[in-house]
Amino acid sequence: MRFGDFLKATVLLSAASATLLAALTVIGISNSLDQTPAIVCAVWWVLATLIGTVMGSQPETTEQIARLLAGARHQQGLPELHPARTIFNRLWPLLLATLAAGALSVFLPQVGGIAAGFAIIWALAWRRQEAAVAAIEERDGARFYVDKTSPLSAIRLVRTPGFSGDYLRV
């Protein structure tokens, strides 16, 4: 799977997680007569939006992604492409956190509300990284793919030859 597509999927799945957890929180809190949890969650979501927006406002790659791109292994051919397996292999912590917070929000809606805030931060902080990686690919005439690794090991990239130029943009 191309690294840029993986970053896009990460942002979209994080936003979906935040939406699901926020909906579960609102449903859970609406059954309560106390408005304090609703106010606390709303304030946290606004704060999370501000934090994520500030963190994701830089147009260049983060230091971690720059190191990951620089350390990519060179390969002439395309690696095996299994997008679903790659996403599940790399984003299983997001799935696990969403399921756990969703299950807990049935009994404690505030847990889902807090987790939704962190998912908001994550989605907004990573929203521009795909474009930054695409710019590096365009500049260098290369393509970066997520390498097949263990779910518990660090992510690795494979660098393949590509073409540069705007005509490749879809």
Secondary structure, DSSP 8 states (H G I E B T S, - for coil): -BHHHHHHHHHHHHHHHHHHHHHHHHHHHHT-S--HHHHHHHHHHHHHHHHHHHHT--SS--HHHHHHHHT-EE-SS-----HHHHHHHHHHHHHHHHHHHHHHHHH-HHHHHHHHHHHHHHHHHTTTHHHHHHHHHHHHTEEEEE----TTS---EEEEE---SGGG--
